[in-house]
Amino acid sequence: MELTMLQFLAAPFVASLVIAGIHAYLGVHVVERGVIFVDLSLAQIAAFGATIGLLLPIAETDPHSAWVYWISLGFTFVGAALFSTIRSKRARIPQEAIIGITYAVASAATILAISKATSESEHLKDMLVGNILAVSWDEVGRTALLYAVIGLFHYWFRHKFLLISMHPQEAERQRVSIRLWDFLFYASFGVVVTWSVSIAGVLLVFCYLIVPSVGAMLYADRIGPRLAIGWTMGTVVSALGVYLSLVLDFPTGATIVCMFGLVLSVMAFIRPLIQTSPVVDVHQVNYGDVAHGQLTNSAPKS
């Protein structure tokens, strides 16, 4: 590979690693909560907000302006507030149904907004589909800084987030304010999604969130190994996807998404060949182990 090609790929590759790092962690919570499409829904809400922001005169047709980002983030916070209020075992309507409806409405509203655009339509397409190859080192630096702050926030309050995601009954027994912590989770999650969508697009952001977590669940039951597997998978897939998209002249986002599907299929195929013992059910664990980030089987030994 020529040096110029390596230099061209460096920033997109590092950006994909930064995105994979935070999303692989958040994906563990999303999968455990059973709200698989919440990322897709929040991402679409963010895209709708960005579309509205771009159509306003203050944005000056710049999809990366500060106004577009803050308006998009405001819409995402509204979505976070909605999702934090619908989690209840006694609710008549499943939470996933509300998430799906929100995604459909946000998608349709985005289409309606785009239909009123003129010269901004190409900018809107780039914003929704994403073009990670065009990311600059300045954007990579700001992204890494923002995600580091979000990561520190989640690390500091990891006991609360892990407890609510994996043991909501125990959280209720301890009188933890689930609605408050759910809002903080979805709000911080929304900050990440809003920023990621502007770089990578809706579909790629969804894959970075879900696929590494699902792949990790095939091989590990504890939080540490699952994160390690997810981060490794994100790194490998990002490298292959960015390289192949440039060599084969394919859209970068779509190439990385297809690579995620291919790698996940390979991982699922070879698992029975290298692992004979079943993965422990992460819901049958001691709360004390969860609080310290270690998942161990709590079922009685025969």
DRENKETI-537482 format. One line per 5 residues: number of its first residue (from 0); for each residue z, x, y of C-alpha. Coordinates in steps of 0.02 Angstrom, whole numbers. Layout:
<sites>
NUM> Z:X:Y | ... .
</sites>
This chain:
<sites>
0> 0:0:0 | -47:67:171 | 88:111:296 | 20:-13:423 | 36:-154:296 .
5> 215:-105:258 | 257:-105:443 | 177:-276:462 | 275:-348:315 | 442:-270:362 .
10> 500:-400:489 | 448:-554:386 | 530:-480:231 | 694:-444:320 | 690:-618:397 .
15> 667:-696:225 | 816:-596:160 | 925:-657:304 | 873:-836:271 | 900:-817:84 .
20> 1073:-744:110 | 1150:-891:203 | 1052:-1027:113 | 1098:-966:-61 | 1281:-986:-15 .
25> 1258:-1156:67 | 1156:-1210:-83 | 1308:-1190:-195 | 1399:-1321:-92 | 1250:-1437:-82 .
30> 1222:-1435:-271 | 1407:-1460:-307 | 1415:-1606:-185 | 1265:-1686:-269 | 1172:-1708:-104 .
35> 1018:-1610:-153 | 905:-1679:-18 | 1027:-1662:127 | 942:-1500:179 | 771:-1580:178 .
40> 838:-1728:276 | 928:-1620:407 | 776:-1507:419 | 665:-1657:453 | 788:-1723:583 .
45> 783:-1551:665 | 593:-1554:661 | 592:-1727:741 | 710:-1668:877 | 603:-1515:908 .
50> 449:-1626:918 | 531:-1734:1050 | 588:-1580:1144 | 414:-1504:1142 | 337:-1662:1212 .
55> 454:-1660:1361 | 393:-1573:1520 | 544:-1457:1524 | 484:-1369:1366 | 322:-1313:1450 .
60> 230:-1331:1281 | 327:-1184:1208 | 391:-1228:1032 | 513:-1082:1038 | 590:-1122:1206 .
65> 778:-1142:1224 | 758:-1326:1273 | 666:-1365:1111 | 801:-1281:1008 | 948:-1367:1093 .
70> 868:-1538:1084 | 829:-1508:900 | 1008:-1452:871 | 1074:-1608:958 | 975:-1719:841 .
75> 1041:-1618:693 | 1222:-1645:750 | 1190:-1832:752 | 1129:-1818:573 | 1282:-1714:526 .
80> 1397:-1847:600 | 1307:-1981:500 | 1317:-1889:335 | 1501:-1847:359 | 1546:-2032:375 .
85> 1456:-2099:221 | 1545:-1998:86 | 1659:-2118:-6 | 1688:-2163:-188 | 1708:-2345:-135 .
90> 1547:-2353:-35 | 1427:-2489:-94 | 1275:-2382:-50 | 1258:-2208:-130 | 1261:-2062:-9 .
95> 1097:-1994:-78 | 1011:-2159:-37 | 1063:-2144:146 | 1003:-1964:149 | 835:-2014:75 .
100> 813:-2157:199 | 857:-2040:343 | 726:-1915:284 | 591:-2049:271 | 630:-2120:444 .
105> 637:-1947:524 | 471:-1900:444 | 387:-2059:504 | 460:-2038:678 | 394:-1859:684 .
110> 220:-1921:637 | 228:-2051:776 | 281:-1918:901 | 142:-1801:847 | 15:-1941:868 .
115> 55:-1941:1054 | 31:-1753:1070 | -128:-1675:1136 | -139:-1487:1156 | 34:-1467:1079 .
120> -21:-1528:906 | -60:-1353:841 | 110:-1290:901 | 192:-1437:813 | 100:-1396:652 .
125> 160:-1216:658 | 337:-1274:691 | 340:-1396:545 | 248:-1286:419 | 319:-1122:479 .
130> 239:-951:491 | 362:-821:437 | 230:-684:449 | 232:-705:638 | 419:-673:656 .
135> 467:-531:773 | 608:-405:756 | 693:-486:904 | 696:-653:811 | 759:-566:655 .
140> 903:-490:752 | 954:-655:833 | 942:-743:665 | 1051:-614:579 | 1182:-626:717 .
145> 1187:-815:714 | 1199:-823:524 | 1334:-690:524 | 1440:-799:638 | 1412:-951:526 .
150> 1450:-847:373 | 1614:-785:447 | 1662:-964:490 | 1632:-1019:311 | 1722:-868:241 .
155> 1874:-899:350 | 1887:-1081:295 | 1816:-1055:120 | 1966:-1133:33 | 1941:-1299:121 .
160> 1752:-1301:95 | 1763:-1252:-89 | 1900:-1377:-123 | 1805:-1522:-45 | 1640:-1474:-126 .
165> 1706:-1445:-303 | 1868:-1545:-311 | 1860:-1691:-188 | 1996:-1784:-285 | 2114:-1637:-264 .
170> 2070:-1630:-79 | 2116:-1814:-61 | 2279:-1785:-154 | 2323:-1645:-32 | 2278:-1761:114 .
175> 2142:-1645:177 | 2039:-1728:313 | 1879:-1739:213 | 1782:-1826:351 | 1826:-1690:477 .
180> 1785:-1546:360 | 1626:-1633:303 | 1571:-1644:484 | 1610:-1459:511 | 1512:-1416:354 .
185> 1360:-1520:401 | 1366:-1465:583 | 1367:-1279:537 | 1239:-1316:404 | 1133:-1404:535 .
190> 1139:-1252:650 | 1069:-1145:509 | 937:-1272:460 | 878:-1298:639 | 854:-1112:666 .
195> 775:-1083:495 | 650:-1224:515 | 582:-1145:674 | 546:-986:577 | 501:-1039:400 .
200> 462:-1226:406 | 542:-1375:320 | 481:-1350:141 | 522:-1165:128 | 696:-1192:200 .
205> 728:-1324:66 | 676:-1203:-72 | 785:-1062:-5 | 933:-1181:-12 | 912:-1264:-182 .
210> 811:-1153:-299 | 921:-995:-298 | 1077:-1101:-326 | 996:-1195:-471 | 933:-1033:-548 .
215> 1106:-956:-534 | 1186:-1106:-620 | 1081:-1069:-774 | 1173:-905:-802 | 1343:-910:-716 .
220> 1490:-1026:-686 | 1592:-923:-563 | 1556:-919:-377 | 1535:-729:-365 | 1404:-709:-502 .
225> 1312:-865:-444 | 1297:-794:-269 | 1241:-626:-336 | 1106:-706:-444 | 1050:-819:-302 .
230> 1037:-675:-179 | 943:-568:-305 | 823:-710:-341 | 795:-740:-156 | 759:-556:-128 .
235> 634:-540:-270 | 543:-702:-230 | 535:-660:-45 | 459:-490:-79 | 330:-558:-201 .
240> 287:-707:-92 | 264:-611:69 | 160:-476:-17 | 48:-596:-115 | 18:-706:36 .
245> -49:-557:132 | -150:-482:-12 | -225:-648:-70 | -239:-722:105 | -131:-873:62 .
250> -13:-967:179 | 152:-873:171 | 270:-1022:159 | 172:-1106:20 | 158:-942:-76 .
255> 346:-912:-72 | 379:-1092:-126 | 261:-1073:-275 | 344:-908:-320 | 513:-993:-319 .
260> 448:-1122:-442 | 370:-988:-554 | 524:-877:-556 | 639:-1025:-590 | 529:-1077:-736 .
265> 537:-901:-808 | 727:-897:-788 | 744:-1064:-878 | 628:-1007:-1017 | 716:-842:-1055 .
270> 894:-907:-1040 | 905:-970:-1221 | 839:-802:-1279 | 973:-696:-1194 | 1123:-813:-1180 .
275> 1191:-907:-1329 | 1358:-967:-1257 | 1352:-1122:-1147 | 1387:-1109:-962 | 1558:-1177:-918 .
280> 1562:-1345:-830 | 1614:-1298:-654 | 1704:-1464:-635 | 1827:-1420:-775 | 1916:-1283:-681 .
285> 2084:-1243:-609 | 2098:-1279:-423 | 2192:-1116:-398 | 2043:-1020:-466 | 1924:-1114:-351 .
290> 2030:-1076:-199 | 2016:-891:-237 | 1829:-901:-270 | 1844:-880:-459 | 1789:-1019:-577 .
295> 1865:-1013:-750 | 1867:-1140:-888 | 2027:-1242:-886 | 1992:-1338:-1046 | 2124:-1309:-1182 .
300> 2078:-1186:-1315 | 2066:-1252:-1492 .
</sites>
